[in-house]
């Protein structure tokens, strides 16, 4: 058996290497399924693993505060456990942790041990704060108090064959009591120092005999002490015999009795009974009853029972063995006054250390205030830990640690959003006190700007980004470019006067002098210059293009040049004629002339400076009077034979004769 336990311990220790905060407390084994279940009060979980140490799995990880005792119902595959936390309870669940149900939730203090009568479906537990042993059916009905012993410090408990076996750390002993309640029996060992857990082993199946019988044939128990039972295997009376009987099975009659009128022999003072047993620690100077041993004046301090032969349990005081309060350091209270020499344990106060800290306080003398436990709950009176967790914005076992900068909310698990650079959000609400980064809005700065807005708080509107696109939520820049008539990174700069269109790359046309075209469309709002038409004043009056207008200008210039040349020629011709008019006439005919000037019809002569010697001039007459060739020939007269007429007469004839 030692080897098996050593192996089990090694498996558990191997598992705990991976959980530094683990505090395994209660343990239960399903030998058929070969599974180990244990409670971990450090991590507040219930764990199952195989008996070879493999397959560790957490089956319950919520609703636990201080889990301790655990027991299994193998056939039903159910587990039951106790939790001695601030809101102590007893609960059940399936092996896989599903279908959790709380069976007992009231009247509990520190329910340590838990055991089970599987045949009848009854749970038994011991509570070291209420000093009680109690039972309840697994459905939560028929709750029964089996034993109350003020000052007891119950811890381990086990059910076997109709008997409850339990440990008491204060009395350092193991006791038993019938599962239906009654007189306790003591099973003491001088080697016991701090009894905790207990387990009963048997090499046979549970007895089928009813209460009060034992053995294979269900033989009747002997004369066991009233309210006690015999052990179902050997018949031993676990709480002793009634008066007049002896032996382990209480079937032997004592030699000296006062039964049937037989008077017992005289006994010395302060003794009683047939064996002259000494009286107990009776109070005052009044001796006990000679026959029954009862102390008529009660017991001295530290003793109890009718015969005052039972020493008060450790950590009790007074004539009635009242339990001491929660003294600090494990020191018992004063036997007479009940005062705690070293003060109270954490979570308790008062002169007798029997007053529990009021909700919201904890620690030595209840002088510490709970921190930021979850709303509606309070911290543990002794440790200050918050069993149900922390308020938003706080963490730590006592919920006294504010969230790290940049985190907030429940368990500080949420990250701040886009708060203004250099600031952090509120550790409780997540709100950004200094506002949001560009491109974000909302109390927590977790809402991206809607399309068409940008900047701090999304308060700025995008400008003239290209149709169908929006600006950047943070910078306001237009990634796809600008609408016609606008420029700049944010498309917030109107085209310079005289330009328009996409990227302001087009120049205005022939708008009316003193006005410019529209920066978007290029249209001229005040009309066009003379000779131009169209919305943009880029069409001439005949609808010609600009190139045609340029060609027309060239033609006009050429025509102008020709006209000027003609005018100059005319002026030169006139000047020549005027000069000839004013030139002096020759009086004689040049020596080279061989004939005189021709005589015109009518007796006129035309002077001539020309060579050759003959000059003929046709008289300008109407067509009807044109002479024949012969007549014309006759008109030529040798100039040498002519006589020049006076100059005045000749000039008059010149102006009378047409030039052509």
C-alpha positions as CSV (number, residue, x, y, z in Angstrom):
1,X,0.0,0.0,0.0
2,X,2.8,2.4,0.8
3,X,4.3,1.9,-2.7
4,X,0.9,2.6,-4.3
5,X,0.5,5.9,-2.4
6,X,4.0,6.9,-3.2
7,X,3.3,6.4,-6.9
8,X,0.1,8.4,-6.7
9,X,1.8,11.3,-5.0
10,X,4.5,11.3,-7.6
11,X,1.9,11.6,-10.4
12,X,0.3,14.6,-8.7
13,X,3.6,16.3,-8.0
14,X,4.6,15.8,-11.6
15,X,1.4,17.5,-12.8
16,X,1.9,20.4,-10.4
17,X,5.2,21.3,-11.9
18,X,3.3,23.1,-14.6
19,X,1.1,25.2,-12.2
20,X,3.1,27.3,-9.8
21,X,0.0,28.6,-8.0
22,X,-1.5,25.1,-7.5
23,X,-2.7,24.0,-4.1
24,X,-4.2,20.5,-4.4
25,X,-6.5,19.9,-1.5
26,X,-9.1,17.2,-1.8
27,X,-8.7,13.9,-3.8
28,X,-11.0,11.1,-5.0
29,X,-10.3,8.0,-7.1
30,X,-12.5,6.1,-9.5
31,X,-10.7,2.7,-9.5
32,X,-13.0,1.3,-12.3
33,X,-12.5,4.2,-14.7
34,X,-8.9,4.6,-13.4
35,X,-9.4,8.3,-13.0
36,X,-8.1,10.7,-10.3
37,X,-10.1,13.9,-9.4
38,X,-8.7,16.6,-7.2
39,X,-9.5,20.1,-6.1
40,X,-7.0,22.9,-6.6
41,X,-7.7,25.8,-4.2
42,X,-4.7,27.8,-5.5
43,X,-6.0,28.0,-9.1
44,X,-9.7,27.5,-8.1
45,X,-10.2,24.5,-10.5
46,X,-11.1,20.8,-10.4
47,X,-8.8,18.6,-12.4
48,X,-9.1,15.0,-13.7
49,X,-6.2,12.9,-14.9
50,X,-5.4,9.2,-15.5
51,X,-4.0,7.1,-12.8
52,X,-0.7,6.9,-14.7
53,X,-0.4,10.7,-14.5
54,X,-1.4,11.4,-18.1
55,X,-4.3,13.2,-19.7
56,X,-4.6,16.0,-17.2
57,X,-7.7,18.1,-17.9
58,X,-9.5,21.0,-16.0
59,X,-13.2,20.0,-15.8
60,X,-14.5,22.9,-13.6
61,X,-12.9,26.3,-13.8
62,X,-15.8,28.7,-12.9
63,X,-17.7,29.5,-9.8
64,X,-14.9,28.1,-7.5
65,X,-13.4,30.1,-4.7
66,X,-11.9,27.7,-2.1
67,X,-12.7,24.1,-3.3
68,X,-11.7,21.4,-0.9
69,X,-13.5,18.1,-0.2
70,X,-14.4,15.9,-3.2
71,X,-16.2,12.5,-3.5
72,X,-17.3,10.4,-6.5
73,X,-20.3,8.3,-7.3
74,X,-18.7,5.8,-9.8
75,X,-21.9,4.2,-11.1
76,X,-23.6,7.6,-11.8
77,X,-20.4,9.2,-12.9
78,X,-21.0,12.2,-10.7
79,X,-18.7,14.2,-8.5
80,X,-19.5,16.2,-5.4
81,X,-17.4,18.9,-3.7
82,X,-17.3,21.5,-1.0
83,X,-16.2,25.1,-1.3
84,X,-15.3,27.0,1.9
85,X,-15.0,30.4,0.3
86,X,-16.9,33.5,1.3
87,X,-20.1,32.1,0.0
88,X,-19.6,28.5,1.0
89,X,-21.6,25.8,-0.8
90,X,-21.7,22.1,-1.7
91,X,-22.3,21.2,-5.4
92,X,-22.4,18.4,-7.9
93,X,-21.5,17.9,-11.6
94,X,-20.9,15.3,-14.2
95,X,-17.5,13.8,-14.6
96,X,-16.9,16.2,-17.6
97,X,-17.8,19.3,-15.6
98,X,-21.3,19.7,-17.1
99,X,-24.6,20.0,-15.3
100,X,-23.2,21.9,-12.3
101,X,-25.8,22.1,-9.5
102,X,-25.5,23.6,-6.0
103,X,-27.0,21.3,-3.4
104,X,-26.4,23.3,-0.1
105,X,-25.8,27.0,-0.1
106,X,-26.9,28.2,3.4
107,X,-25.7,27.6,7.0
108,X,-22.2,26.7,6.0
109,X,-18.9,28.1,7.3
110,X,-15.9,26.0,6.5
111,X,-17.1,22.7,5.1
112,X,-13.9,20.7,4.9
113,X,-14.5,17.0,4.6
114,X,-17.1,15.3,2.4
115,X,-18.2,11.7,2.2
116,X,-21.1,9.7,0.7
117,X,-23.5,6.8,1.4
118,X,-23.7,5.7,-2.3
119,X,-26.4,3.1,-1.6
120,X,-28.8,5.5,-0.1
121,X,-27.7,8.7,-1.9
122,X,-26.7,10.7,1.2
123,X,-23.9,13.2,1.6
124,X,-22.1,13.8,4.9
125,X,-19.8,16.7,5.7
126,X,-18.0,18.3,8.7
127,X,-17.8,22.0,9.2
128,X,-15.0,23.4,11.5
129,X,-16.6,26.9,11.7
130,X,-20.1,25.8,12.7
131,X,-18.8,22.8,14.7
132,X,-21.3,20.5,13.1
133,X,-21.5,17.2,11.3
134,X,-24.5,17.2,8.9
135,X,-26.1,15.1,6.2
136,X,-28.3,15.8,3.2
137,X,-29.7,13.7,0.3
138,X,-28.1,14.3,-3.1
139,X,-31.2,16.1,-4.2
140,X,-30.9,18.7,-1.5
141,X,-33.6,17.3,0.8
142,X,-33.7,15.9,4.3
143,X,-30.8,18.0,5.7
144,X,-30.0,16.7,9.2
145,X,-27.6,17.9,12.0
146,X,-25.8,14.8,13.4
147,X,-23.5,16.4,15.9
148,X,-22.6,19.8,17.4
149,X,-19.4,20.2,19.5
150,X,-18.4,23.8,20.1
151,X,-14.7,24.2,19.8
152,X,-14.2,21.2,17.6
153,X,-12.0,21.6,14.5
154,X,-13.3,18.9,12.2
155,X,-11.5,18.2,9.0
156,X,-11.6,14.7,7.5
157,X,-14.7,12.5,7.3
158,X,-15.6,9.0,5.9
159,X,-18.7,6.8,5.7
160,X,-18.4,3.0,6.0
161,X,-21.1,0.5,6.9
162,X,-23.5,2.9,8.6
163,X,-20.8,4.7,10.6
164,X,-19.2,8.1,10.2
165,X,-15.5,8.3,11.0
166,X,-14.1,11.9,11.4
167,X,-11.0,13.7,12.6
168,X,-10.6,16.6,15.0
169,X,-7.4,18.6,14.8
170,X,-7.9,20.3,18.2
171,X,-8.4,17.0,20.1
172,X,-5.9,15.2,17.9
173,X,-8.1,12.2,17.6
174,X,-10.3,10.1,15.4
175,X,-14.0,9.7,16.4
176,X,-17.0,7.8,15.1
177,X,-20.7,8.3,15.2
178,X,-23.7,6.4,13.7
179,X,-24.7,7.7,10.3
180,X,-28.1,8.6,11.8
181,X,-26.6,10.5,14.8
182,X,-26.1,9.4,18.4
183,X,-23.2,8.9,20.8
184,X,-19.7,9.5,19.6
185,X,-16.9,7.0,20.1
186,X,-13.2,7.8,20.4
187,X,-10.5,6.1,18.5
188,X,-7.4,7.8,19.9
189,X,-3.7,7.2,19.2
190,X,-0.9,8.8,21.1
191,X,1.0,9.0,17.8
192,X,-1.6,11.4,16.2
193,X,-0.5,15.0,16.1
194,X,-2.5,16.8,13.4
195,X,-5.1,14.5,12.0
196,X,-6.5,15.7,8.7
197,X,-7.8,13.3,6.0
198,X,-9.3,9.9,6.8
199,X,-10.2,6.8,4.7
200,X,-11.5,3.4,5.8
201,X,-10.4,0.3,3.9
202,X,-12.2,-3.0,3.9
203,X,-11.5,-6.3,2.2
204,X,-15.2,-7.1,1.8
205,X,-18.3,-5.6,0.5
206,X,-20.4,-3.4,2.7
207,X,-22.6,-5.4,5.1
208,X,-26.1,-6.1,4.2
209,X,-27.1,-6.3,7.9
210,X,-29.4,-3.6,9.3
211,X,-28.3,-1.2,12.0
212,X,-27.7,-3.1,15.3
213,X,-26.5,-6.3,13.7
214,X,-23.1,-7.5,12.5
215,X,-21.3,-10.4,10.9
216,X,-22.1,-12.7,8.0
217,X,-25.2,-13.9,9.8
218,X,-26.3,-10.5,11.0
219,X,-25.9,-11.3,14.7
220,X,-27.4,-8.9,17.2
221,X,-25.0,-6.3,18.7
222,X,-24.2,-6.4,22.4
223,X,-25.1,-3.8,25.0
224,X,-23.5,-0.9,23.3
225,X,-23.7,2.5,24.9
226,X,-27.0,4.2,24.3
227,X,-27.0,6.0,20.9
228,X,-24.1,4.1,19.5
229,X,-23.7,1.0,17.2
230,X,-21.4,-1.9,16.9
231,X,-19.0,-2.3,14.1
232,X,-20.6,-4.6,11.4
233,X,-17.7,-6.9,10.9
234,X,-16.5,-7.6,14.5
235,X,-19.5,-6.4,16.5
236,X,-17.4,-4.1,18.6
237,X,-19.3,-1.4,20.4
238,X,-17.6,1.7,19.0
239,X,-18.8,4.0,21.8
240,X,-18.4,1.6,24.8
241,X,-20.9,-0.4,26.9
242,X,-23.9,0.5,29.0
243,X,-23.3,0.3,32.7
244,X,-23.0,-3.3,34.0
245,X,-21.5,-4.7,30.8
246,X,-18.0,-5.1,29.5
247,X,-15.9,-6.5,26.7
248,X,-15.4,-5.2,23.2
249,X,-18.9,-6.4,22.2
250,X,-20.4,-5.4,25.6
251,X,-21.9,-8.9,26.1
252,X,-20.1,-9.7,29.4
253,X,-21.8,-8.9,32.7
254,X,-19.7,-7.0,35.2
255,X,-19.0,-8.8,38.5
256,X,-20.2,-6.0,40.8
257,X,-23.4,-4.2,39.9
258,X,-26.2,-2.5,41.7
259,X,-28.7,-4.2,39.6
260,X,-31.7,-6.2,41.0
261,X,-31.5,-4.5,44.5
262,X,-27.9,-5.6,45.2
263,X,-26.3,-2.9,47.1
264,X,-22.7,-2.0,46.0
265,X,-19.9,-2.1,48.5
266,X,-18.9,1.2,50.3
267,X,-16.5,3.3,48.3
268,X,-14.2,6.1,49.6
269,X,-15.1,9.8,49.1
270,X,-15.0,11.2,45.6
271,X,-15.7,7.8,44.0
272,X,-18.7,6.1,42.6
273,X,-20.1,3.0,41.0
274,X,-19.4,-0.7,41.6
275,X,-15.8,-0.3,40.9
276,X,-15.4,2.8,43.0
277,X,-14.3,4.9,40.1
278,X,-13.1,8.4,41.0
279,X,-15.4,11.3,40.5
280,X,-14.9,13.8,37.8
281,X,-13.8,17.4,38.1
282,X,-16.8,18.5,40.0
283,X,-17.1,22.2,40.8
284,X,-16.7,23.4,44.4
285,X,-16.4,20.9,47.2
286,X,-19.6,18.9,46.4
287,X,-18.6,15.3,45.6
288,X,-20.3,13.3,42.8
289,X,-23.2,11.0,43.2
290,X,-22.0,7.7,44.7
291,X,-23.9,5.6,42.2
292,X,-24.1,7.6,39.0
293,X,-21.0,9.8,39.4
294,X,-22.9,12.9,38.4
295,X,-21.6,16.2,39.7
296,X,-24.5,18.1,41.3
297,X,-22.8,21.5,41.3
298,X,-21.4,21.3,37.8
299,X,-17.9,21.0,36.5
300,X,-14.7,22.9,37.1
301,X,-13.4,25.1,34.3
302,X,-12.1,23.0,31.5
303,X,-14.3,20.0,32.1
304,X,-17.7,18.9,30.8
305,X,-20.1,16.0,30.8
306,X,-22.6,14.8,33.5
307,X,-19.7,13.3,35.5
308,X,-17.3,16.1,34.6
309,X,-14.9,13.4,33.4
310,X,-14.4,14.7,30.0
311,X,-11.8,17.4,29.5
312,X,-13.0,20.3,27.5
313,X,-11.7,20.3,24.0
314,X,-8.6,22.4,23.4
315,X,-9.4,26.0,22.4
316,X,-12.5,26.2,24.7
317,X,-13.0,28.1,27.9
318,X,-15.4,28.6,30.8
319,X,-17.5,26.2,32.9
320,X,-19.5,25.2,29.8
321,X,-16.5,24.7,27.5
322,X,-17.5,27.5,25.1
323,X,-15.4,27.6,22.0
324,X,-12.6,30.1,21.9
325,X,-12.7,32.8,19.2
326,X,-10.4,32.9,16.2
327,X,-7.2,33.6,18.1
328,X,-4.1,34.5,16.1
329,X,-1.0,32.3,15.7
330,X,-2.7,29.1,16.7
331,X,-2.6,30.1,20.4
332,X,-5.6,29.0,22.5
333,X,-7.7,31.4,24.4
334,X,-7.5,31.8,28.1
335,X,-9.4,28.9,29.8
336,X,-11.2,31.2,32.2
337,X,-11.8,34.4,30.2
338,X,-11.7,33.3,26.6
339,X,-9.4,36.2,25.7
340,X,-6.9,35.7,22.9
341,X,-3.4,36.7,24.1
342,X,-2.0,37.4,20.6
343,X,-5.1,39.0,19.1
344,X,-7.4,37.7,16.4
345,X,-6.8,35.9,13.2
346,X,-7.3,37.9,10.0
347,X,-10.9,38.4,9.3
348,X,-12.0,38.5,12.9
349,X,-12.4,41.2,15.6
350,X,-13.7,41.8,19.1
351,X,-12.3,41.1,22.6
352,X,-13.0,37.3,22.2
353,X,-12.2,37.3,18.4
354,X,-15.6,35.9,17.7
355,X,-16.9,38.7,15.5
356,X,-16.5,38.2,11.8
357,X,-15.4,41.2,9.7
358,X,-18.3,43.1,8.2
359,X,-18.6,42.9,4.4
360,X,-16.2,45.2,2.7
361,X,-13.5,44.8,5.4
362,X,-10.8,42.2,6.0
363,X,-7.5,41.4,7.6
364,X,-6.2,41.8,11.2
365,X,-8.8,43.6,13.3
366,X,-10.9,44.1,10.1
367,X,-9.1,47.4,9.6
368,X,-8.5,46.9,5.9
369,X,-11.0,47.9,3.3
370,X,-11.8,45.7,0.3
371,X,-10.5,47.1,-2.9
372,X,-12.3,47.1,-6.3
373,X,-14.1,43.8,-6.1
374,X,-16.8,43.2,-8.7
375,X,-19.9,45.2,-8.1
376,X,-22.3,43.3,-5.8
377,X,-19.6,41.2,-4.1
378,X,-17.1,41.7,-1.3
379,X,-13.6,40.4,-0.6
380,X,-12.7,37.5,1.6
381,X,-12.7,38.6,5.2
382,X,-9.3,37.1,5.9
383,X,-7.3,37.4,2.7
384,X,-8.9,40.4,1.0
385,X,-9.2,38.4,-2.2
386,X,-12.1,39.1,-4.5
387,X,-13.8,35.7,-5.2
388,X,-15.9,36.9,-8.1
389,X,-13.3,39.0,-9.8
390,X,-12.6,42.7,-10.1
391,X,-14.4,45.8,-11.3
392,X,-13.5,47.0,-14.7
393,X,-10.1,48.7,-14.7
394,X,-8.6,46.7,-11.9
395,X,-6.7,43.4,-11.5
396,X,-4.8,41.4,-9.0
397,X,-6.1,38.9,-6.4
398,X,-7.3,41.8,-4.2
399,X,-8.3,43.9,-7.2
400,X,-6.0,46.6,-5.9
401,X,-3.9,47.0,-9.1
402,X,-4.9,49.5,-11.6
403,X,-4.7,48.5,-15.3
404,X,-1.4,49.1,-17.0
405,X,-1.4,52.2,-19.2
406,X,-2.9,51.4,-22.5
407,X,-5.3,48.8,-21.2
408,X,-8.7,49.0,-19.6
409,X,-11.9,47.1,-18.7
410,X,-12.6,43.7,-17.3
411,X,-9.3,42.0,-16.2
412,X,-7.5,44.8,-18.0
413,X,-7.9,42.7,-21.2
414,X,-8.9,45.5,-23.5
415,X,-6.4,47.7,-25.3
416,X,-6.9,51.4,-25.7
417,X,-7.9,52.5,-29.2
418,X,-6.6,55.5,-31.1
419,X,-6.2,58.1,-28.4
420,X,-4.3,61.3,-29.1
421,X,-0.5,60.5,-29.2
422,X,1.1,60.9,-25.8
423,X,-2.1,60.1,-23.9
424,X,-3.8,56.9,-22.7
425,X,-7.4,55.9,-22.2
426,X,-9.2,55.8,-18.9
427,X,-8.4,52.4,-17.2
428,X,-12.0,51.8,-16.4
429,X,-14.1,53.1,-19.3
430,X,-11.5,53.1,-22.1
431,X,-12.4,56.7,-23.0
432,X,-9.7,59.0,-24.4
433,X,-9.5,62.1,-22.2
434,X,-7.5,64.2,-24.7
435,X,-9.4,63.3,-27.8
436,X,-8.6,61.0,-30.8
437,X,-5.9,60.7,-33.4
438,X,-6.7,62.0,-36.8
439,X,-9.1,59.8,-38.6
440,X,-10.9,58.4,-35.5
441,X,-13.9,59.4,-33.3
442,X,-16.1,58.2,-30.5
443,X,-15.6,58.2,-26.7
444,X,-13.1,55.4,-27.1
445,X,-11.7,56.6,-30.4
446,X,-12.5,53.2,-31.9
447,X,-14.8,54.5,-34.6
448,X,-13.2,55.2,-38.0
449,X,-14.2,58.4,-39.8
450,X,-17.1,57.9,-42.1
451,X,-16.2,58.3,-45.8
452,X,-16.0,62.0,-46.7
453,X,-14.7,63.2,-43.4
454,X,-11.2,63.2,-41.9
455,X,-9.0,64.7,-39.2
456,X,-9.3,65.0,-35.4
457,X,-12.7,63.9,-34.3
458,X,-13.7,63.4,-38.0
459,X,-14.8,67.1,-37.9
460,X,-13.3,68.1,-41.3
461,X,-15.0,67.4,-44.6
462,X,-13.1,66.2,-47.6
463,X,-12.6,68.8,-50.4
464,X,-12.8,68.3,-54.1
465,X,-11.5,64.7,-54.5
466,X,-12.1,63.0,-57.9
467,X,-15.7,62.0,-58.3
468,X,-16.2,58.5,-56.8
469,X,-13.3,58.7,-54.4
470,X,-12.8,60.1,-50.9
471,X,-10.0,61.6,-49.0
472,X,-7.7,59.8,-46.5
473,X,-9.4,59.6,-43.1
474,X,-6.4,61.0,-41.3
475,X,-4.6,63.4,-43.6
476,X,-7.5,64.5,-45.9
477,X,-5.3,63.9,-49.0
478,X,-7.1,62.7,-52.2
479,X,-5.3,59.5,-53.4
480,X,-7.1,59.4,-56.7
481,X,-6.6,63.0,-57.7
482,X,-8.8,66.1,-57.8
483,X,-12.0,67.1,-59.6
484,X,-11.6,69.5,-62.6
485,X,-10.8,73.0,-61.5
486,X,-8.9,72.0,-58.3
487,X,-5.4,71.1,-57.3
488,X,-3.2,70.5,-54.2
489,X,-2.8,67.4,-52.0
490,X,-6.2,67.9,-50.5
491,X,-7.7,69.3,-53.7
492,X,-8.6,72.4,-51.7
493,X,-6.8,74.9,-54.0
494,X,-8.8,76.5,-56.8
495,X,-7.1,76.9,-60.2
496,X,-5.1,80.1,-60.7
497,X,-7.0,82.8,-62.7
498,X,-6.7,82.1,-66.4
499,X,-6.5,78.3,-66.0
500,X,-9.1,75.6,-65.6
501,X,-9.9,71.9,-65.9
502,X,-8.0,68.8,-64.9
503,X,-4.9,69.6,-62.8
504,X,-5.5,73.3,-63.9
505,X,-3.6,72.4,-67.1
506,X,-5.9,74.3,-69.6
507,X,-5.7,78.0,-70.4
508,X,-8.7,80.3,-70.8
509,X,-9.5,81.4,-74.4
510,X,-10.8,84.8,-75.7
511,X,-12.9,85.9,-72.7
512,X,-13.9,89.6,-72.5
513,X,-11.0,91.7,-71.5
514,X,-10.9,92.1,-67.8
515,X,-12.6,88.8,-67.0
516,X,-11.4,85.2,-66.6
517,X,-13.0,81.9,-67.4
518,X,-14.6,79.5,-64.9
519,X,-11.9,77.5,-63.2
520,X,-13.9,74.3,-63.6
521,X,-15.6,74.5,-67.0
522,X,-13.5,77.1,-68.8
523,X,-16.6,79.1,-69.7
524,X,-16.4,82.9,-70.0
525,X,-19.0,84.4,-67.6
526,X,-18.9,88.0,-69.2
527,X,-18.9,86.9,-72.8
528,X,-16.2,86.8,-75.5
529,X,-13.9,89.3,-77.2
530,X,-15.0,90.7,-80.6
531,X,-14.8,88.0,-83.3
532,X,-15.1,85.0,-80.9
533,X,-18.0,82.9,-79.8
534,X,-18.8,79.7,-77.9
535,X,-19.0,79.0,-74.1
536,X,-15.3,79.1,-73.9
537,X,-14.9,81.8,-76.6
538,X,-12.7,79.6,-78.6
539,X,-14.7,79.8,-81.9
540,X,-14.6,82.7,-84.4
541,X,-17.8,84.4,-85.6
542,X,-18.0,82.1,-88.8
543,X,-17.3,79.1,-86.7
544,X,-13.8,78.8,-88.0
545,X,-11.2,77.3,-85.9
546,X,-8.3,79.3,-84.5
547,X,-6.0,78.1,-87.4
548,X,-8.4,79.4,-90.0
549,X,-8.6,82.7,-88.3
550,X,-4.8,82.9,-88.4
551,X,-4.8,82.2,-92.2
552,X,-7.4,85.0,-92.7
553,X,-5.2,87.4,-90.9
554,X,-2.3,86.5,-93.3
555,X,-4.6,87.2,-96.3
556,X,-5.7,90.6,-94.9
557,X,-2.1,91.6,-94.4
558,X,-1.1,90.6,-97.9
559,X,-4.1,92.5,-99.4
560,X,-3.2,95.6,-97.4
561,X,0.4,95.4,-98.7
562,X,-0.8,95.2,-102.3
563,X,-3.1,98.2,-101.9
564,X,-0.3,100.3,-100.4
565,X,2.0,99.4,-103.4
566,X,-0.7,100.4,-105.9
567,X,-1.2,103.8,-104.1
568,X,2.6,104.4,-104.2
569,X,2.7,103.6,-107.9
570,X,-0.2,106.0,-108.6
571,X,1.5,108.8,-106.6
572,X,4.8,108.2,-108.5
573,X,2.9,108.4,-111.9
574,X,1.2,111.7,-111.0
575,X,4.5,113.1,-109.8
576,X,6.1,112.3,-113.1
577,X,3.4,114.0,-115.1
578,X,3.6,117.1,-113.0
579,X,7.3,117.3,-113.5
580,X,6.9,117.0,-117.3
581,X,4.4,119.9,-117.3
582,X,6.8,122.2,-115.6
583,X,9.8,121.4,-117.8
584,X,10.9,124.3,-120.3
585,X,10.1,123.8,-124.1
586,X,12.9,123.9,-126.8
587,X,12.5,126.7,-129.4
588,X,14.2,124.9,-132.3
589,X,14.1,121.4,-133.4
590,X,17.0,119.2,-132.5
591,X,19.6,118.8,-135.2
592,X,18.9,115.2,-135.3
593,X,15.3,115.6,-136.2
594,X,14.7,115.0,-140.0
595,X,11.1,116.0,-139.9
596,X,8.9,118.2,-137.9
597,X,6.6,117.1,-135.3
598,X,3.5,115.4,-136.6
599,X,0.6,117.6,-137.3
600,X,-2.6,116.6,-135.7
601,X,-5.8,116.9,-137.6
602,X,-7.2,120.2,-137.0
603,X,-3.9,122.0,-137.3
604,X,-2.4,121.0,-133.9
605,X,1.1,120.1,-133.4
606,X,2.6,118.0,-130.7
607,X,6.1,118.9,-129.6
608,X,8.4,116.0,-129.0
609,X,11.7,115.5,-127.4
610,X,11.9,112.0,-128.6
611,X,14.0,110.4,-131.2
612,X,13.7,109.2,-134.0
613,X,13.1,112.2,-136.2
614,X,9.4,111.4,-136.8
615,X,6.7,111.4,-134.2
616,X,3.2,110.6,-135.1
617,X,0.3,111.3,-132.8
618,X,-3.1,110.0,-133.5
619,X,-5.9,112.4,-132.9
620,X,-8.2,111.1,-130.4
621,X,-11.5,111.1,-132.1
622,X,-14.6,109.1,-132.0
623,X,-14.6,105.7,-133.7
624,X,-16.7,107.0,-136.5
625,X,-14.0,109.5,-137.5
626,X,-11.0,107.1,-137.3
627,X,-8.9,107.6,-140.4
628,X,-7.6,104.9,-142.5
629,X,-4.1,103.7,-142.5
630,X,-3.3,105.9,-145.4
631,X,-4.6,108.9,-143.7
632,X,-2.7,108.0,-140.7
633,X,0.4,107.7,-142.6
634,X,-0.2,111.1,-144.0
635,X,-0.4,112.5,-140.6
636,X,3.3,111.9,-139.9
637,X,5.2,114.9,-141.0
638,X,8.9,115.3,-140.9
639,X,9.8,117.4,-138.0
640,X,12.3,119.2,-139.8
641,X,9.6,120.6,-142.0
642,X,7.5,121.8,-139.2
643,X,7.6,125.0,-137.4
644,X,7.1,125.0,-133.6
645,X,4.2,127.0,-132.5
646,X,4.3,129.3,-129.5
647,X,4.6,127.5,-126.2
648,X,1.4,129.0,-124.7
649,X,-0.6,127.7,-127.7
650,X,1.0,124.3,-127.4
651,X,0.3,123.9,-123.7
652,X,-3.3,124.7,-124.3
653,X,-3.6,122.0,-126.8
654,X,-1.9,119.5,-124.5
655,X,-4.5,119.9,-121.8
656,X,-7.3,119.8,-124.3
657,X,-6.1,116.4,-125.6
658,X,-6.9,113.3,-123.6
659,X,-4.0,111.2,-122.4
660,X,-5.4,107.9,-123.6
